[in-house]
Amino acid sequence: MAWSVWAGRPGVFHRNGLRVSGTCRTGSGRRTPVVSTSARRPLTLRTDLLPRDSILKTLRHHQLPDEISFRVLELAERAASTFQVVVTDFFLRPAERAALESALAKMAFVATVSSGGYASAERHLVAFLRREPEDDLATLQPAGVEACRAPLRVLEVRGNFTFDPADHRDFLGALLNSTGLRRERIGDILVLGDRGAQVIVLADDVTAIIDTLASVRTVPVQCRALDSLSELQVAPPRVKEVFSVEASLRIDSVASAGFACSRTKMVEMVRAGDVQLNHQPVTATSKVVKEGDMITVKGRGRVQVESVSLTSKNRYRVQMKRYL
């Protein structure tokens, strides 16, 4: 009799649609699985526990494309009904992951964990896991991270770019044009100066990229797969500490100080939809920020609010970290 681990939790199994937890010893001395009487039902999830319309509405509110919305919802439903860890075969940006987490907060029995191959990666694969009410997300996280990292590979793109420097956009364009892959199939690209770049890709795409990528800009390149993610050469982020004293914590005030631009200009950018707070679009200039918030402005980068304190005149002393 073959048994398989249920939901990644030791001591809990399933077979023929029955949930089994633990064993007991029979008169013959054999240990027999004990089936919970409350679980004598097929391992399927009631559809009324999945507020599909509500989830799709939330994803659309956060401007997630319908194509991605339907795909992630299908994967979440599969994880919930099969008790398996299900991983996307495409990378999601921070704003897309934030929208997904917000939407799935309404979905019973599903947790999400993501990884992009290294701690500060921007683009991640997302794992969906069955989650019981008593489960702590921290206990599910290791399995989710491992599942996300399993299909990731690092490609080294080598060439002499001394006389024709290439940036992130050049490497990305060469990858997409030579292979025909969609952007969502490519993870982070780490440019290594005049030596080339390292690219995080999916294992299924490694051969196609090695066989087709011959040059970046005018520079001939050679590609090879590295042995592990530990060979990534991740440069520490360039940051600048910013201090400001503000009358309020409105996003237009704090962001204008963090990005060293006029408040009038920041108000225009907020209203134009060029500003995000914690990877979510903001169009109200009166939105209040707090410690730990991340403000992103299109074309200008990111600023993180590190600390907020009151001065003797009841104004706000704000310490920020700007990523250059």
Contacts in CASP RR format, 6 or more apart in sequence:
PFRMAT RR
TARGET T0000
AUTHOR 0000-0000-0000
METHOD contacts of the structure
MODEL  1
MAWSVWAGRPGVFHRNGLRVSGTCRTGSGRRTPVVSTSARRPLTLRTDLL
PRDSILKTLRHHQLPDEISFRVLELAERAASTFQVVVTDFFLRPAERAAL
ESALAKMAFVATVSSGGYASAERHLVAFLRREPEDDLATLQPAGVEACRA
PLRVLEVRGNFTFDPADHRDFLGALLNSTGLRRERIGDILVLGDRGAQVI
VLADDVTAIIDTLASVRTVPVQCRALDSLSELQVAPPRVKEVFSVEASLR
IDSVASAGFACSRTKMVEMVRAGDVQLNHQPVTATSKVVKEGDMITVKGR
GRVQVESVSLTSKNRYRVQMKRYL
1 15 0 8 1.000
2 15 0 8 1.000
3 13 0 8 1.000
3 14 0 8 1.000
3 15 0 8 1.000
3 20 0 8 1.000
3 33 0 8 1.000
4 13 0 8 1.000
4 14 0 8 1.000
4 15 0 8 1.000
5 11 0 8 1.000
5 12 0 8 1.000
5 13 0 8 1.000
6 12 0 8 1.000
6 13 0 8 1.000
6 14 0 8 1.000
6 19 0 8 1.000
6 20 0 8 1.000
6 83 0 8 1.000
7 83 0 8 1.000
7 129 0 8 1.000
7 130 0 8 1.000
7 132 0 8 1.000
8 85 0 8 1.000
8 143 0 8 1.000
11 21 0 8 1.000
11 22 0 8 1.000
12 19 0 8 1.000
12 20 0 8 1.000
12 21 0 8 1.000
12 22 0 8 1.000
13 19 0 8 1.000
13 20 0 8 1.000
13 21 0 8 1.000
13 22 0 8 1.000
13 33 0 8 1.000
14 20 0 8 1.000
14 43 0 8 1.000
14 83 0 8 1.000
15 33 0 8 1.000
17 41 0 8 1.000
17 42 0 8 1.000
17 43 0 8 1.000
18 35 0 8 1.000
18 39 0 8 1.000
18 40 0 8 1.000
19 35 0 8 1.000
19 36 0 8 1.000
19 39 0 8 1.000
19 43 0 8 1.000
20 33 0 8 1.000
20 34 0 8 1.000
20 35 0 8 1.000
20 36 0 8 1.000
21 34 0 8 1.000
21 36 0 8 1.000
22 33 0 8 1.000
22 34 0 8 1.000
23 31 0 8 1.000
23 32 0 8 1.000
23 33 0 8 1.000
23 34 0 8 1.000
24 31 0 8 1.000
24 32 0 8 1.000
24 34 0 8 1.000
25 31 0 8 1.000
25 32 0 8 1.000
26 32 0 8 1.000
43 81 0 8 1.000
43 82 0 8 1.000
43 83 0 8 1.000
44 81 0 8 1.000
45 77 0 8 1.000
45 80 0 8 1.000
45 81 0 8 1.000
45 109 0 8 1.000
49 80 0 8 1.000
49 107 0 8 1.000
49 108 0 8 1.000
49 109 0 8 1.000
50 77 0 8 1.000
50 80 0 8 1.000
50 107 0 8 1.000
50 108 0 8 1.000
51 106 0 8 1.000
51 107 0 8 1.000
52 73 0 8 1.000
54 106 0 8 1.000
55 73 0 8 1.000
55 103 0 8 1.000
55 104 0 8 1.000
55 106 0 8 1.000
55 107 0 8 1.000
56 66 0 8 1.000
56 69 0 8 1.000
56 70 0 8 1.000
56 73 0 8 1.000
56 103 0 8 1.000
58 99 0 8 1.000
58 102 0 8 1.000
58 103 0 8 1.000
58 106 0 8 1.000
59 68 0 8 1.000
59 69 0 8 1.000
59 72 0 8 1.000
59 73 0 8 1.000
59 99 0 8 1.000
59 100 0 8 1.000
59 103 0 8 1.000
60 66 0 8 1.000
60 69 0 8 1.000
62 95 0 8 1.000
62 98 0 8 1.000
62 99 0 8 1.000
62 102 0 8 1.000
62 103 0 8 1.000
62 280 0 8 1.000
62 281 0 8 1.000
63 95 0 8 1.000
63 99 0 8 1.000
63 281 0 8 1.000
64 96 0 8 1.000
64 99 0 8 1.000
64 100 0 8 1.000
68 90 0 8 1.000
68 92 0 8 1.000
68 96 0 8 1.000
68 184 0 8 1.000
71 88 0 8 1.000
71 90 0 8 1.000
72 88 0 8 1.000
72 100 0 8 1.000
72 126 0 8 1.000
72 128 0 8 1.000
75 86 0 8 1.000
75 87 0 8 1.000
75 88 0 8 1.000
75 128 0 8 1.000
76 86 0 8 1.000
76 104 0 8 1.000
76 107 0 8 1.000
76 110 0 8 1.000
76 112 0 8 1.000
76 128 0 8 1.000
78 84 0 8 1.000
78 86 0 8 1.000
78 128 0 8 1.000
79 85 0 8 1.000
79 86 0 8 1.000
79 110 0 8 1.000
79 128 0 8 1.000
79 129 0 8 1.000
79 130 0 8 1.000
80 107 0 8 1.000
80 108 0 8 1.000
80 109 0 8 1.000
80 110 0 8 1.000
80 128 0 8 1.000
80 130 0 8 1.000
82 130 0 8 1.000
83 130 0 8 1.000
84 130 0 8 1.000
85 127 0 8 1.000
85 128 0 8 1.000
85 129 0 8 1.000
85 143 0 8 1.000
85 144 0 8 1.000
85 147 0 8 1.000
86 127 0 8 1.000
86 128 0 8 1.000
87 125 0 8 1.000
87 126 0 8 1.000
87 127 0 8 1.000
87 128 0 8 1.000
87 144 0 8 1.000
87 147 0 8 1.000
87 148 0 8 1.000
87 150 0 8 1.000
87 151 0 8 1.000
88 125 0 8 1.000
88 126 0 8 1.000
88 127 0 8 1.000
89 125 0 8 1.000
89 151 0 8 1.000
89 185 0 8 1.000
89 202 0 8 1.000
89 204 0 8 1.000
90 125 0 8 1.000
90 182 0 8 1.000
90 184 0 8 1.000
90 185 0 8 1.000
91 116 0 8 1.000
91 123 0 8 1.000
91 124 0 8 1.000
91 125 0 8 1.000
91 184 0 8 1.000
91 185 0 8 1.000
91 186 0 8 1.000
91 187 0 8 1.000
92 100 0 8 1.000
92 114 0 8 1.000
92 123 0 8 1.000
92 124 0 8 1.000
92 125 0 8 1.000
92 126 0 8 1.000
92 184 0 8 1.000
93 122 0 8 1.000
93 123 0 8 1.000
94 122 0 8 1.000
94 279 0 8 1.000
95 276 0 8 1.000
95 279 0 8 1.000
95 280 0 8 1.000
95 281 0 8 1.000
97 114 0 8 1.000
97 124 0 8 1.000
97 126 0 8 1.000
97 279 0 8 1.000
98 278 0 8 1.000
98 279 0 8 1.000
98 280 0 8 1.000
99 280 0 8 1.000
100 112 0 8 1.000
100 126 0 8 1.000
101 112 0 8 1.000
102 280 0 8 1.000
104 110 0 8 1.000
104 112 0 8 1.000
109 130 0 8 1.000
109 131 0 8 1.000
109 132 0 8 1.000
110 128 0 8 1.000
110 129 0 8 1.000
110 130 0 8 1.000
110 131 0 8 1.000
111 128 0 8 1.000
111 129 0 8 1.000
111 130 0 8 1.000
111 131 0 8 1.000
111 135 0 8 1.000
111 137 0 8 1.000
111 140 0 8 1.000
112 126 0 8 1.000
112 127 0 8 1.000
112 128 0 8 1.000
112 129 0 8 1.000
113 126 0 8 1.000
113 127 0 8 1.000
113 129 0 8 1.000
113 137 0 8 1.000
113 140 0 8 1.000
113 141 0 8 1.000
113 143 0 8 1.000
113 144 0 8 1.000
113 145 0 8 1.000
113 147 0 8 1.000
113 148 0 8 1.000
114 124 0 8 1.000
114 125 0 8 1.000
114 126 0 8 1.000
114 127 0 8 1.000
114 148 0 8 1.000
115 121 0 8 1.000
115 124 0 8 1.000
115 125 0 8 1.000
115 127 0 8 1.000
115 144 0 8 1.000
115 145 0 8 1.000
115 148 0 8 1.000
115 149 0 8 1.000
115 152 0 8 1.000
116 123 0 8 1.000
116 124 0 8 1.000
116 125 0 8 1.000
116 148 0 8 1.000
116 149 0 8 1.000
116 152 0 8 1.000
116 187 0 8 1.000
116 188 0 8 1.000
116 200 0 8 1.000
117 148 0 8 1.000
117 149 0 8 1.000
117 152 0 8 1.000
117 188 0 8 1.000
117 200 0 8 1.000
117 229 0 8 1.000
117 232 0 8 1.000
118 188 0 8 1.000
118 229 0 8 1.000
118 232 0 8 1.000
118 234 0 8 1.000
120 234 0 8 1.000
120 237 0 8 1.000
121 187 0 8 1.000
121 188 0 8 1.000
121 200 0 8 1.000
122 188 0 8 1.000
123 186 0 8 1.000
123 187 0 8 1.000
123 188 0 8 1.000
123 200 0 8 1.000
124 148 0 8 1.000
125 148 0 8 1.000
125 151 0 8 1.000
125 152 0 8 1.000
126 148 0 8 1.000
127 143 0 8 1.000
127 144 0 8 1.000
127 145 0 8 1.000
127 147 0 8 1.000
127 148 0 8 1.000
129 140 0 8 1.000
129 143 0 8 1.000
129 144 0 8 1.000
131 137 0 8 1.000
131 140 0 8 1.000
149 229 0 8 1.000
151 202 0 8 1.000
151 203 0 8 1.000
151 204 0 8 1.000
152 200 0 8 1.000
152 201 0 8 1.000
152 202 0 8 1.000
152 203 0 8 1.000
152 229 0 8 1.000
153 200 0 8 1.000
153 201 0 8 1.000
153 202 0 8 1.000
153 203 0 8 1.000
153 206 0 8 1.000
153 225 0 8 1.000
153 226 0 8 1.000
154 198 0 8 1.000
154 199 0 8 1.000
154 200 0 8 1.000
154 201 0 8 1.000
154 225 0 8 1.000
154 226 0 8 1.000
154 228 0 8 1.000
154 229 0 8 1.000
154 231 0 8 1.000
154 232 0 8 1.000
155 198 0 8 1.000
155 199 0 8 1.000
155 200 0 8 1.000
155 201 0 8 1.000
155 206 0 8 1.000
155 209 0 8 1.000
155 210 0 8 1.000
155 223 0 8 1.000
155 224 0 8 1.000
155 225 0 8 1.000
155 226 0 8 1.000
156 197 0 8 1.000
156 198 0 8 1.000
156 223 0 8 1.000
156 224 0 8 1.000
156 225 0 8 1.000
156 226 0 8 1.000
157 171 0 8 1.000
157 196 0 8 1.000
157 197 0 8 1.000
157 198 0 8 1.000
157 199 0 8 1.000
157 213 0 8 1.000
157 216 0 8 1.000
157 221 0 8 1.000
157 222 0 8 1.000
157 223 0 8 1.000
158 195 0 8 1.000
158 196 0 8 1.000
158 221 0 8 1.000
158 222 0 8 1.000
158 223 0 8 1.000
158 224 0 8 1.000
159 195 0 8 1.000
159 196 0 8 1.000
159 216 0 8 1.000
159 219 0 8 1.000
159 220 0 8 1.000
159 221 0 8 1.000
159 222 0 8 1.000
160 194 0 8 1.000
160 195 0 8 1.000
160 219 0 8 1.000
161 193 0 8 1.000
161 194 0 8 1.000
161 195 0 8 1.000
161 196 0 8 1.000
161 216 0 8 1.000
161 217 0 8 1.000
161 219 0 8 1.000
162 194 0 8 1.000
164 217 0 8 1.000
164 218 0 8 1.000
164 219 0 8 1.000
165 193 0 8 1.000
165 194 0 8 1.000
166 191 0 8 1.000
166 196 0 8 1.000
166 197 0 8 1.000
166 216 0 8 1.000
166 217 0 8 1.000
166 219 0 8 1.000
167 191 0 8 1.000
168 189 0 8 1.000
168 191 0 8 1.000
168 197 0 8 1.000
170 216 0 8 1.000
170 217 0 8 1.000
171 189 0 8 1.000
171 191 0 8 1.000
171 196 0 8 1.000
171 197 0 8 1.000
171 199 0 8 1.000
171 216 0 8 1.000
172 183 0 8 1.000
172 186 0 8 1.000
172 189 0 8 1.000
174 213 0 8 1.000
174 215 0 8 1.000
174 216 0 8 1.000
174 217 0 8 1.000
174 221 0 8 1.000
175 181 0 8 1.000
175 186 0 8 1.000
175 199 0 8 1.000
175 209 0 8 1.000
175 213 0 8 1.000
176 182 0 8 1.000
176 183 0 8 1.000
176 186 0 8 1.000
178 209 0 8 1.000
178 212 0 8 1.000
178 213 0 8 1.000
178 214 0 8 1.000
179 205 0 8 1.000
179 208 0 8 1.000
179 209 0 8 1.000
179 212 0 8 1.000
179 213 0 8 1.000
181 205 0 8 1.000
181 208 0 8 1.000
181 209 0 8 1.000
185 201 0 8 1.000
185 202 0 8 1.000
185 205 0 8 1.000
186 199 0 8 1.000
186 200 0 8 1.000
186 201 0 8 1.000
187 199 0 8 1.000
187 200 0 8 1.000
187 201 0 8 1.000
188 199 0 8 1.000
188 200 0 8 1.000
189 197 0 8 1.000
189 198 0 8 1.000
189 199 0 8 1.000
189 200 0 8 1.000
190 197 0 8 1.000
190 198 0 8 1.000
190 199 0 8 1.000
190 232 0 8 1.000
190 233 0 8 1.000
190 234 0 8 1.000
190 235 0 8 1.000
191 197 0 8 1.000
192 198 0 8 1.000
192 233 0 8 1.000
196 216 0 8 1.000
196 221 0 8 1.000
198 226 0 8 1.000
198 231 0 8 1.000
198 232 0 8 1.000
198 233 0 8 1.000
199 209 0 8 1.000
200 229 0 8 1.000
200 232 0 8 1.000
201 209 0 8 1.000
206 225 0 8 1.000
209 223 0 8 1.000
210 223 0 8 1.000
210 224 0 8 1.000
210 225 0 8 1.000
213 221 0 8 1.000
213 223 0 8 1.000
214 220 0 8 1.000
214 221 0 8 1.000
215 221 0 8 1.000
237 323 0 8 1.000
237 324 0 8 1.000
238 323 0 8 1.000
238 324 0 8 1.000
239 321 0 8 1.000
239 322 0 8 1.000
239 323 0 8 1.000
239 324 0 8 1.000
240 321 0 8 1.000
240 322 0 8 1.000
240 324 0 8 1.000
241 319 0 8 1.000
241 320 0 8 1.000
241 321 0 8 1.000
241 322 0 8 1.000
242 257 0 8 1.000
242 258 0 8 1.000
242 260 0 8 1.000
242 303 0 8 1.000
242 319 0 8 1.000
242 320 0 8 1.000
242 321 0 8 1.000
242 322 0 8 1.000
243 317 0 8 1.000
243 318 0 8 1.000
243 319 0 8 1.000
243 320 0 8 1.000
244 254 0 8 1.000
244 257 0 8 1.000
244 258 0 8 1.000
244 317 0 8 1.000
244 318 0 8 1.000
244 320 0 8 1.000
245 311 0 8 1.000
245 315 0 8 1.000
245 316 0 8 1.000
245 317 0 8 1.000
245 318 0 8 1.000
246 253 0 8 1.000
246 254 0 8 1.000
246 257 0 8 1.000
246 315 0 8 1.000
246 316 0 8 1.000
246 318 0 8 1.000
247 253 0 8 1.000
247 315 0 8 1.000
247 316 0 8 1.000
248 288 0 8 1.000
248 316 0 8 1.000
249 288 0 8 1.000
249 289 0 8 1.000
249 290 0 8 1.000
249 308 0 8 1.000
249 316 0 8 1.000
249 318 0 8 1.000
250 285 0 8 1.000
250 286 0 8 1.000
250 287 0 8 1.000
250 288 0 8 1.000
250 289 0 8 1.000
251 270 0 8 1.000
251 275 0 8 1.000
251 277 0 8 1.000
251 282 0 8 1.000
251 284 0 8 1.000
251 285 0 8 1.000
251 286 0 8 1.000
251 287 0 8 1.000
251 288 0 8 1.000
251 289 0 8 1.000
251 295 0 8 1.000
252 263 0 8 1.000
252 266 0 8 1.000
252 267 0 8 1.000
252 270 0 8 1.000
252 285 0 8 1.000
253 263 0 8 1.000
254 289 0 8 1.000
254 295 0 8 1.000
254 305 0 8 1.000
254 318 0 8 1.000
254 320 0 8 1.000
255 266 0 8 1.000
255 270 0 8 1.000
255 275 0 8 1.000
255 295 0 8 1.000
255 297 0 8 1.000
255 303 0 8 1.000
256 262 0 8 1.000
256 263 0 8 1.000
256 265 0 8 1.000
256 266 0 8 1.000
257 318 0 8 1.000
257 320 0 8 1.000
258 295 0 8 1.000
258 303 0 8 1.000
258 320 0 8 1.000
258 322 0 8 1.000
259 266 0 8 1.000
259 297 0 8 1.000
259 300 0 8 1.000
259 301 0 8 1.000
259 303 0 8 1.000
259 322 0 8 1.000
261 300 0 8 1.000
266 275 0 8 1.000
266 285 0 8 1.000
266 297 0 8 1.000
267 285 0 8 1.000
269 275 0 8 1.000
269 297 0 8 1.000
269 298 0 8 1.000
270 282 0 8 1.000
270 283 0 8 1.000
270 284 0 8 1.000
270 285 0 8 1.000
271 283 0 8 1.000
271 285 0 8 1.000
273 281 0 8 1.000
273 282 0 8 1.000
273 283 0 8 1.000
273 298 0 8 1.000
274 297 0 8 1.000
274 298 0 8 1.000
274 299 0 8 1.000
275 281 0 8 1.000
275 282 0 8 1.000
275 295 0 8 1.000
275 296 0 8 1.000
275 297 0 8 1.000
275 298 0 8 1.000
276 282 0 8 1.000
276 295 0 8 1.000
276 296 0 8 1.000
276 297 0 8 1.000
277 287 0 8 1.000
277 289 0 8 1.000
277 293 0 8 1.000
277 294 0 8 1.000
277 295 0 8 1.000
277 296 0 8 1.000
278 293 0 8 1.000
278 294 0 8 1.000
279 294 0 8 1.000
279 296 0 8 1.000
289 295 0 8 1.000
289 305 0 8 1.000
290 305 0 8 1.000
290 308 0 8 1.000
291 305 0 8 1.000
291 306 0 8 1.000
291 307 0 8 1.000
291 308 0 8 1.000
292 304 0 8 1.000
292 305 0 8 1.000
292 306 0 8 1.000
293 304 0 8 1.000
293 305 0 8 1.000
294 302 0 8 1.000
294 303 0 8 1.000
294 304 0 8 1.000
294 305 0 8 1.000
295 302 0 8 1.000
295 303 0 8 1.000
295 304 0 8 1.000
295 305 0 8 1.000
296 302 0 8 1.000
296 303 0 8 1.000
297 303 0 8 1.000
301 322 0 8 1.000
301 323 0 8 1.000
302 322 0 8 1.000
302 323 0 8 1.000
303 320 0 8 1.000
303 321 0 8 1.000
303 322 0 8 1.000
303 323 0 8 1.000
304 320 0 8 1.000
304 321 0 8 1.000
304 323 0 8 1.000
305 318 0 8 1.000
305 319 0 8 1.000
305 320 0 8 1.000
306 319 0 8 1.000
306 320 0 8 1.000
306 321 0 8 1.000
307 318 0 8 1.000
307 319 0 8 1.000
308 316 0 8 1.000
308 317 0 8 1.000
308 318 0 8 1.000
308 319 0 8 1.000
309 316 0 8 1.000
309 317 0 8 1.000
310 316 0 8 1.000
310 317 0 8 1.000
311 317 0 8 1.000
END
